[in-house]
């Protein structure tokens, strides 16, 4: 059975530019791409999203809508629920790292990012 699901994620004050950067980082690592529409199992398009991503493991795509109280992740995850849950965690981690990096740079720090396994480590140095 194929249908679109919506997963609400509490992310107060979500910023579309930061989400785009987080998605671009994920797409680059996973061999995916940023899109403005996603598909269901039958190939029907859905374009009522702010931004989306397609990866080899989520080939129908995940759409994101920014709301006042967070974000909505939209997609047809039938048969791919595990990959979707992994993606959701990765997106939150990546978004947090991008937002922290921006905040530290605004405070005048030079920031170096390191990846250790599935973790992102930010090192801030005074300039």
Chimera marker file (.cmm) of the C-alpha trace (Angstrom):
<marker_set name="trace">
<marker id="1" x="0.000" y="0.000" z="0.000" r="1" g="1" b="0" radius="0.5"/>
<marker id="2" x="1.408" y="3.354" z="-1.008" r="1" g="1" b="0" radius="0.5"/>
<marker id="3" x="0.495" y="6.707" z="0.491" r="1" g="1" b="0" radius="0.5"/>
<marker id="4" x="2.105" y="9.933" z="1.595" r="1" g="1" b="0" radius="0.5"/>
<marker id="5" x="2.967" y="10.270" z="5.254" r="1" g="1" b="0" radius="0.5"/>
<marker id="6" x="3.679" y="13.441" z="7.184" r="1" g="1" b="0" radius="0.5"/>
<marker id="7" x="6.079" y="13.366" z="10.107" r="1" g="1" b="0" radius="0.5"/>
<marker id="8" x="6.096" y="16.480" z="12.263" r="1" g="1" b="0" radius="0.5"/>
<marker id="9" x="9.424" y="17.461" z="13.798" r="1" g="1" b="0" radius="0.5"/>
<marker id="10" x="9.645" y="20.063" z="16.538" r="1" g="1" b="0" radius="0.5"/>
<marker id="11" x="12.277" y="22.511" z="15.346" r="1" g="1" b="0" radius="0.5"/>
<marker id="12" x="11.326" y="25.961" z="16.558" r="1" g="1" b="0" radius="0.5"/>
<marker id="13" x="12.375" y="28.841" z="14.337" r="1" g="1" b="0" radius="0.5"/>
<marker id="14" x="13.443" y="26.547" z="11.509" r="1" g="1" b="0" radius="0.5"/>
<marker id="15" x="15.328" y="28.461" z="8.849" r="1" g="1" b="0" radius="0.5"/>
<marker id="16" x="14.913" y="27.403" z="5.215" r="1" g="1" b="0" radius="0.5"/>
<marker id="17" x="18.440" y="28.517" z="4.271" r="1" g="1" b="0" radius="0.5"/>
<marker id="18" x="19.950" y="26.409" z="7.059" r="1" g="1" b="0" radius="0.5"/>
<marker id="19" x="17.758" y="23.462" z="6.028" r="1" g="1" b="0" radius="0.5"/>
<marker id="20" x="18.958" y="23.850" z="2.435" r="1" g="1" b="0" radius="0.5"/>
<marker id="21" x="22.602" y="23.784" z="3.556" r="1" g="1" b="0" radius="0.5"/>
<marker id="22" x="21.974" y="20.753" z="5.771" r="1" g="1" b="0" radius="0.5"/>
<marker id="23" x="20.247" y="18.934" z="2.898" r="1" g="1" b="0" radius="0.5"/>
<marker id="24" x="23.045" y="19.853" z="0.477" r="1" g="1" b="0" radius="0.5"/>
<marker id="25" x="25.584" y="18.337" z="2.887" r="1" g="1" b="0" radius="0.5"/>
<marker id="26" x="23.527" y="15.150" z="3.168" r="1" g="1" b="0" radius="0.5"/>
<marker id="27" x="22.992" y="14.961" z="-0.600" r="1" g="1" b="0" radius="0.5"/>
<marker id="28" x="26.703" y="15.365" z="-1.246" r="1" g="1" b="0" radius="0.5"/>
<marker id="29" x="27.636" y="12.580" z="1.188" r="1" g="1" b="0" radius="0.5"/>
<marker id="30" x="24.933" y="10.173" z="0.008" r="1" g="1" b="0" radius="0.5"/>
<marker id="31" x="25.055" y="10.839" z="-3.727" r="1" g="1" b="0" radius="0.5"/>
<marker id="32" x="21.631" y="12.498" z="-3.668" r="1" g="1" b="0" radius="0.5"/>
<marker id="33" x="20.197" y="15.722" z="-5.023" r="1" g="1" b="0" radius="0.5"/>
<marker id="34" x="18.014" y="18.627" z="-3.911" r="1" g="1" b="0" radius="0.5"/>
<marker id="35" x="14.569" y="18.699" z="-5.562" r="1" g="1" b="0" radius="0.5"/>
<marker id="36" x="11.362" y="20.714" z="-5.548" r="1" g="1" b="0" radius="0.5"/>
<marker id="37" x="9.007" y="17.750" z="-5.937" r="1" g="1" b="0" radius="0.5"/>
<marker id="38" x="8.767" y="14.175" z="-4.699" r="1" g="1" b="0" radius="0.5"/>
<marker id="39" x="6.993" y="11.040" z="-5.930" r="1" g="1" b="0" radius="0.5"/>
<marker id="40" x="4.881" y="8.281" z="-4.465" r="1" g="1" b="0" radius="0.5"/>
<marker id="41" x="5.189" y="4.577" z="-5.262" r="1" g="1" b="0" radius="0.5"/>
<marker id="42" x="3.099" y="5.024" z="-8.437" r="1" g="1" b="0" radius="0.5"/>
<marker id="43" x="5.154" y="7.959" z="-9.698" r="1" g="1" b="0" radius="0.5"/>
<marker id="44" x="2.603" y="10.656" z="-8.859" r="1" g="1" b="0" radius="0.5"/>
<marker id="45" x="4.277" y="13.991" z="-8.183" r="1" g="1" b="0" radius="0.5"/>
<marker id="46" x="3.826" y="16.158" z="-5.121" r="1" g="1" b="0" radius="0.5"/>
<marker id="47" x="5.220" y="19.685" z="-5.197" r="1" g="1" b="0" radius="0.5"/>
<marker id="48" x="3.618" y="21.359" z="-2.147" r="1" g="1" b="0" radius="0.5"/>
<marker id="49" x="6.969" y="21.353" z="-0.351" r="1" g="1" b="0" radius="0.5"/>
<marker id="50" x="9.523" y="24.054" z="0.407" r="1" g="1" b="0" radius="0.5"/>
<marker id="51" x="12.490" y="21.851" z="-0.449" r="1" g="1" b="0" radius="0.5"/>
<marker id="52" x="13.161" y="18.168" z="-0.958" r="1" g="1" b="0" radius="0.5"/>
<marker id="53" x="15.899" y="15.598" z="-1.314" r="1" g="1" b="0" radius="0.5"/>
<marker id="54" x="16.278" y="12.339" z="-3.205" r="1" g="1" b="0" radius="0.5"/>
<marker id="55" x="18.925" y="9.823" z="-2.160" r="1" g="1" b="0" radius="0.5"/>
<marker id="56" x="19.708" y="6.314" z="-3.370" r="1" g="1" b="0" radius="0.5"/>
<marker id="57" x="17.984" y="4.881" z="-0.267" r="1" g="1" b="0" radius="0.5"/>
<marker id="58" x="15.010" y="7.295" z="-0.442" r="1" g="1" b="0" radius="0.5"/>
<marker id="59" x="14.583" y="7.398" z="-4.210" r="1" g="1" b="0" radius="0.5"/>
<marker id="60" x="10.993" y="8.700" z="-4.069" r="1" g="1" b="0" radius="0.5"/>
<marker id="61" x="12.242" y="11.655" z="-2.070" r="1" g="1" b="0" radius="0.5"/>
<marker id="62" x="11.540" y="13.427" z="1.188" r="1" g="1" b="0" radius="0.5"/>
<marker id="63" x="9.840" y="16.801" z="1.086" r="1" g="1" b="0" radius="0.5"/>
<marker id="64" x="10.157" y="19.419" z="3.797" r="1" g="1" b="0" radius="0.5"/>
<marker id="65" x="7.638" y="22.086" z="4.704" r="1" g="1" b="0" radius="0.5"/>
<marker id="66" x="8.623" y="24.796" z="7.189" r="1" g="1" b="0" radius="0.5"/>
<marker id="67" x="5.902" y="25.616" z="9.706" r="1" g="1" b="0" radius="0.5"/>
<marker id="68" x="5.761" y="28.012" z="12.664" r="1" g="1" b="0" radius="0.5"/>
<marker id="69" x="6.115" y="25.216" z="15.209" r="1" g="1" b="0" radius="0.5"/>
<marker id="70" x="8.650" y="23.108" z="13.335" r="1" g="1" b="0" radius="0.5"/>
<marker id="71" x="8.994" y="21.237" z="10.083" r="1" g="1" b="0" radius="0.5"/>
<marker id="72" x="6.988" y="18.555" z="8.328" r="1" g="1" b="0" radius="0.5"/>
<marker id="73" x="8.717" y="15.739" z="6.489" r="1" g="1" b="0" radius="0.5"/>
<marker id="74" x="6.528" y="14.460" z="3.674" r="1" g="1" b="0" radius="0.5"/>
<marker id="75" x="6.934" y="11.356" z="1.551" r="1" g="1" b="0" radius="0.5"/>
<marker id="76" x="5.839" y="7.884" z="0.594" r="1" g="1" b="0" radius="0.5"/>
<marker id="77" x="7.979" y="5.773" z="2.905" r="1" g="1" b="0" radius="0.5"/>
<marker id="78" x="6.199" y="2.477" z="2.341" r="1" g="1" b="0" radius="0.5"/>
<marker id="79" x="8.896" y="-0.181" z="2.580" r="1" g="1" b="0" radius="0.5"/>
<marker id="80" x="11.496" y="2.443" z="3.509" r="1" g="1" b="0" radius="0.5"/>
<marker id="81" x="10.468" y="3.447" z="7.045" r="1" g="1" b="0" radius="0.5"/>
<marker id="82" x="13.860" y="2.470" z="8.516" r="1" g="1" b="0" radius="0.5"/>
<marker id="83" x="15.730" y="4.591" z="5.946" r="1" g="1" b="0" radius="0.5"/>
<marker id="84" x="13.372" y="7.485" z="6.623" r="1" g="1" b="0" radius="0.5"/>
<marker id="85" x="13.932" y="7.326" z="10.393" r="1" g="1" b="0" radius="0.5"/>
<marker id="86" x="17.703" y="7.311" z="9.820" r="1" g="1" b="0" radius="0.5"/>
<marker id="87" x="17.362" y="10.278" z="7.472" r="1" g="1" b="0" radius="0.5"/>
<marker id="88" x="15.294" y="12.217" z="10.007" r="1" g="1" b="0" radius="0.5"/>
<marker id="89" x="17.983" y="11.780" z="12.674" r="1" g="1" b="0" radius="0.5"/>
<marker id="90" x="20.724" y="12.732" z="10.223" r="1" g="1" b="0" radius="0.5"/>
<marker id="91" x="18.822" y="15.854" z="9.140" r="1" g="1" b="0" radius="0.5"/>
<marker id="92" x="18.387" y="17.034" z="12.726" r="1" g="1" b="0" radius="0.5"/>
<marker id="93" x="22.065" y="16.458" z="13.482" r="1" g="1" b="0" radius="0.5"/>
<marker id="94" x="23.186" y="18.184" z="10.281" r="1" g="1" b="0" radius="0.5"/>
<marker id="95" x="20.822" y="21.137" z="10.790" r="1" g="1" b="0" radius="0.5"/>
<marker id="96" x="22.085" y="21.602" z="14.350" r="1" g="1" b="0" radius="0.5"/>
<marker id="97" x="25.717" y="21.548" z="13.183" r="1" g="1" b="0" radius="0.5"/>
<marker id="98" x="25.058" y="24.103" z="10.427" r="1" g="1" b="0" radius="0.5"/>
<marker id="99" x="23.177" y="26.395" z="12.824" r="1" g="1" b="0" radius="0.5"/>
<marker id="100" x="25.899" y="26.112" z="15.490" r="1" g="1" b="0" radius="0.5"/>
<marker id="101" x="28.619" y="26.801" z="12.939" r="1" g="1" b="0" radius="0.5"/>
<marker id="102" x="26.813" y="29.964" z="11.790" r="1" g="1" b="0" radius="0.5"/>
<marker id="103" x="26.288" y="31.151" z="15.370" r="1" g="1" b="0" radius="0.5"/>
<marker id="104" x="29.938" y="30.600" z="16.297" r="1" g="1" b="0" radius="0.5"/>
<marker id="105" x="31.134" y="32.422" z="13.173" r="1" g="1" b="0" radius="0.5"/>
<marker id="106" x="28.847" y="35.356" z="13.982" r="1" g="1" b="0" radius="0.5"/>
<marker id="107" x="30.486" y="35.484" z="17.420" r="1" g="1" b="0" radius="0.5"/>
<marker id="108" x="33.880" y="35.839" z="15.721" r="1" g="1" b="0" radius="0.5"/>
<marker id="109" x="35.171" y="32.287" z="15.967" r="1" g="1" b="0" radius="0.5"/>
<marker id="110" x="36.867" y="30.308" z="13.239" r="1" g="1" b="0" radius="0.5"/>
<marker id="111" x="35.085" y="26.948" z="13.035" r="1" g="1" b="0" radius="0.5"/>
<marker id="112" x="36.508" y="23.645" z="11.905" r="1" g="1" b="0" radius="0.5"/>
<marker id="113" x="34.188" y="20.706" z="11.296" r="1" g="1" b="0" radius="0.5"/>
<marker id="114" x="35.286" y="17.118" z="11.751" r="1" g="1" b="0" radius="0.5"/>
<marker id="115" x="33.296" y="13.956" z="11.184" r="1" g="1" b="0" radius="0.5"/>
<marker id="116" x="33.921" y="11.065" z="13.522" r="1" g="1" b="0" radius="0.5"/>
<marker id="117" x="31.816" y="8.097" z="12.483" r="1" g="1" b="0" radius="0.5"/>
<marker id="118" x="28.233" y="9.298" z="12.623" r="1" g="1" b="0" radius="0.5"/>
<marker id="119" x="29.135" y="12.278" z="14.829" r="1" g="1" b="0" radius="0.5"/>
<marker id="120" x="29.886" y="15.851" z="13.821" r="1" g="1" b="0" radius="0.5"/>
<marker id="121" x="32.461" y="17.670" z="15.920" r="1" g="1" b="0" radius="0.5"/>
<marker id="122" x="32.791" y="21.458" z="15.662" r="1" g="1" b="0" radius="0.5"/>
<marker id="123" x="35.969" y="23.060" z="16.943" r="1" g="1" b="0" radius="0.5"/>
<marker id="124" x="35.844" y="26.830" z="17.522" r="1" g="1" b="0" radius="0.5"/>
<marker id="125" x="39.018" y="28.914" z="17.631" r="1" g="1" b="0" radius="0.5"/>
<marker id="126" x="39.409" y="32.558" z="18.472" r="1" g="1" b="0" radius="0.5"/>
<marker id="127" x="40.537" y="34.618" z="15.522" r="1" g="1" b="0" radius="0.5"/>
<link id1="1" id2="2" r="1" g="1" b="0" radius="0.2"/>
<link id1="2" id2="3" r="1" g="1" b="0" radius="0.2"/>
<link id1="3" id2="4" r="1" g="1" b="0" radius="0.2"/>
<link id1="4" id2="5" r="1" g="1" b="0" radius="0.2"/>
<link id1="5" id2="6" r="1" g="1" b="0" radius="0.2"/>
<link id1="6" id2="7" r="1" g="1" b="0" radius="0.2"/>
<link id1="7" id2="8" r="1" g="1" b="0" radius="0.2"/>
<link id1="8" id2="9" r="1" g="1" b="0" radius="0.2"/>
<link id1="9" id2="10" r="1" g="1" b="0" radius="0.2"/>
<link id1="10" id2="11" r="1" g="1" b="0" radius="0.2"/>
<link id1="11" id2="12" r="1" g="1" b="0" radius="0.2"/>
<link id1="12" id2="13" r="1" g="1" b="0" radius="0.2"/>
<link id1="13" id2="14" r="1" g="1" b="0" radius="0.2"/>
<link id1="14" id2="15" r="1" g="1" b="0" radius="0.2"/>
<link id1="15" id2="16" r="1" g="1" b="0" radius="0.2"/>
<link id1="16" id2="17" r="1" g="1" b="0" radius="0.2"/>
<link id1="17" id2="18" r="1" g="1" b="0" radius="0.2"/>
<link id1="18" id2="19" r="1" g="1" b="0" radius="0.2"/>
<link id1="19" id2="20" r="1" g="1" b="0" radius="0.2"/>
<link id1="20" id2="21" r="1" g="1" b="0" radius="0.2"/>
<link id1="21" id2="22" r="1" g="1" b="0" radius="0.2"/>
<link id1="22" id2="23" r="1" g="1" b="0" radius="0.2"/>
<link id1="23" id2="24" r="1" g="1" b="0" radius="0.2"/>
<link id1="24" id2="25" r="1" g="1" b="0" radius="0.2"/>
<link id1="25" id2="26" r="1" g="1" b="0" radius="0.2"/>
<link id1="26" id2="27" r="1" g="1" b="0" radius="0.2"/>
<link id1="27" id2="28" r="1" g="1" b="0" radius="0.2"/>
<link id1="28" id2="29" r="1" g="1" b="0" radius="0.2"/>
<link id1="29" id2="30" r="1" g="1" b="0" radius="0.2"/>
<link id1="30" id2="31" r="1" g="1" b="0" radius="0.2"/>
<link id1="31" id2="32" r="1" g="1" b="0" radius="0.2"/>
<link id1="32" id2="33" r="1" g="1" b="0" radius="0.2"/>
<link id1="33" id2="34" r="1" g="1" b="0" radius="0.2"/>
<link id1="34" id2="35" r="1" g="1" b="0" radius="0.2"/>
<link id1="35" id2="36" r="1" g="1" b="0" radius="0.2"/>
<link id1="36" id2="37" r="1" g="1" b="0" radius="0.2"/>
<link id1="37" id2="38" r="1" g="1" b="0" radius="0.2"/>
<link id1="38" id2="39" r="1" g="1" b="0" radius="0.2"/>
<link id1="39" id2="40" r="1" g="1" b="0" radius="0.2"/>
<link id1="40" id2="41" r="1" g="1" b="0" radius="0.2"/>
<link id1="41" id2="42" r="1" g="1" b="0" radius="0.2"/>
<link id1="42" id2="43" r="1" g="1" b="0" radius="0.2"/>
<link id1="43" id2="44" r="1" g="1" b="0" radius="0.2"/>
<link id1="44" id2="45" r="1" g="1" b="0" radius="0.2"/>
<link id1="45" id2="46" r="1" g="1" b="0" radius="0.2"/>
<link id1="46" id2="47" r="1" g="1" b="0" radius="0.2"/>
<link id1="47" id2="48" r="1" g="1" b="0" radius="0.2"/>
<link id1="48" id2="49" r="1" g="1" b="0" radius="0.2"/>
<link id1="49" id2="50" r="1" g="1" b="0" radius="0.2"/>
<link id1="50" id2="51" r="1" g="1" b="0" radius="0.2"/>
<link id1="51" id2="52" r="1" g="1" b="0" radius="0.2"/>
<link id1="52" id2="53" r="1" g="1" b="0" radius="0.2"/>
<link id1="53" id2="54" r="1" g="1" b="0" radius="0.2"/>
<link id1="54" id2="55" r="1" g="1" b="0" radius="0.2"/>
<link id1="55" id2="56" r="1" g="1" b="0" radius="0.2"/>
<link id1="56" id2="57" r="1" g="1" b="0" radius="0.2"/>
<link id1="57" id2="58" r="1" g="1" b="0" radius="0.2"/>
<link id1="58" id2="59" r="1" g="1" b="0" radius="0.2"/>
<link id1="59" id2="60" r="1" g="1" b="0" radius="0.2"/>
<link id1="60" id2="61" r="1" g="1" b="0" radius="0.2"/>
<link id1="61" id2="62" r="1" g="1" b="0" radius="0.2"/>
<link id1="62" id2="63" r="1" g="1" b="0" radius="0.2"/>
<link id1="63" id2="64" r="1" g="1" b="0" radius="0.2"/>
<link id1="64" id2="65" r="1" g="1" b="0" radius="0.2"/>
<link id1="65" id2="66" r="1" g="1" b="0" radius="0.2"/>
<link id1="66" id2="67" r="1" g="1" b="0" radius="0.2"/>
<link id1="67" id2="68" r="1" g="1" b="0" radius="0.2"/>
<link id1="68" id2="69" r="1" g="1" b="0" radius="0.2"/>
<link id1="69" id2="70" r="1" g="1" b="0" radius="0.2"/>
<link id1="70" id2="71" r="1" g="1" b="0" radius="0.2"/>
<link id1="71" id2="72" r="1" g="1" b="0" radius="0.2"/>
<link id1="72" id2="73" r="1" g="1" b="0" radius="0.2"/>
<link id1="73" id2="74" r="1" g="1" b="0" radius="0.2"/>
<link id1="74" id2="75" r="1" g="1" b="0" radius="0.2"/>
<link id1="75" id2="76" r="1" g="1" b="0" radius="0.2"/>
<link id1="76" id2="77" r="1" g="1" b="0" radius="0.2"/>
<link id1="77" id2="78" r="1" g="1" b="0" radius="0.2"/>
<link id1="78" id2="79" r="1" g="1" b="0" radius="0.2"/>
<link id1="79" id2="80" r="1" g="1" b="0" radius="0.2"/>
<link id1="80" id2="81" r="1" g="1" b="0" radius="0.2"/>
<link id1="81" id2="82" r="1" g="1" b="0" radius="0.2"/>
<link id1="82" id2="83" r="1" g="1" b="0" radius="0.2"/>
<link id1="83" id2="84" r="1" g="1" b="0" radius="0.2"/>
<link id1="84" id2="85" r="1" g="1" b="0" radius="0.2"/>
<link id1="85" id2="86" r="1" g="1" b="0" radius="0.2"/>
<link id1="86" id2="87" r="1" g="1" b="0" radius="0.2"/>
<link id1="87" id2="88" r="1" g="1" b="0" radius="0.2"/>
<link id1="88" id2="89" r="1" g="1" b="0" radius="0.2"/>
<link id1="89" id2="90" r="1" g="1" b="0" radius="0.2"/>
<link id1="90" id2="91" r="1" g="1" b="0" radius="0.2"/>
<link id1="91" id2="92" r="1" g="1" b="0" radius="0.2"/>
<link id1="92" id2="93" r="1" g="1" b="0" radius="0.2"/>
<link id1="93" id2="94" r="1" g="1" b="0" radius="0.2"/>
<link id1="94" id2="95" r="1" g="1" b="0" radius="0.2"/>
<link id1="95" id2="96" r="1" g="1" b="0" radius="0.2"/>
<link id1="96" id2="97" r="1" g="1" b="0" radius="0.2"/>
<link id1="97" id2="98" r="1" g="1" b="0" radius="0.2"/>
<link id1="98" id2="99" r="1" g="1" b="0" radius="0.2"/>
<link id1="99" id2="100" r="1" g="1" b="0" radius="0.2"/>
<link id1="100" id2="101" r="1" g="1" b="0" radius="0.2"/>
<link id1="101" id2="102" r="1" g="1" b="0" radius="0.2"/>
<link id1="102" id2="103" r="1" g="1" b="0" radius="0.2"/>
<link id1="103" id2="104" r="1" g="1" b="0" radius="0.2"/>
<link id1="104" id2="105" r="1" g="1" b="0" radius="0.2"/>
<link id1="105" id2="106" r="1" g="1" b="0" radius="0.2"/>
<link id1="106" id2="107" r="1" g="1" b="0" radius="0.2"/>
<link id1="107" id2="108" r="1" g="1" b="0" radius="0.2"/>
<link id1="108" id2="109" r="1" g="1" b="0" radius="0.2"/>
<link id1="109" id2="110" r="1" g="1" b="0" radius="0.2"/>
<link id1="110" id2="111" r="1" g="1" b="0" radius="0.2"/>
<link id1="111" id2="112" r="1" g="1" b="0" radius="0.2"/>
<link id1="112" id2="113" r="1" g="1" b="0" radius="0.2"/>
<link id1="113" id2="114" r="1" g="1" b="0" radius="0.2"/>
<link id1="114" id2="115" r="1" g="1" b="0" radius="0.2"/>
<link id1="115" id2="116" r="1" g="1" b="0" radius="0.2"/>
<link id1="116" id2="117" r="1" g="1" b="0" radius="0.2"/>
<link id1="117" id2="118" r="1" g="1" b="0" radius="0.2"/>
<link id1="118" id2="119" r="1" g="1" b="0" radius="0.2"/>
<link id1="119" id2="120" r="1" g="1" b="0" radius="0.2"/>
<link id1="120" id2="121" r="1" g="1" b="0" radius="0.2"/>
<link id1="121" id2="122" r="1" g="1" b="0" radius="0.2"/>
<link id1="122" id2="123" r="1" g="1" b="0" radius="0.2"/>
<link id1="123" id2="124" r="1" g="1" b="0" radius="0.2"/>
<link id1="124" id2="125" r="1" g="1" b="0" radius="0.2"/>
<link id1="125" id2="126" r="1" g="1" b="0" radius="0.2"/>
<link id1="126" id2="127" r="1" g="1" b="0" radius="0.2"/>
</marker_set>
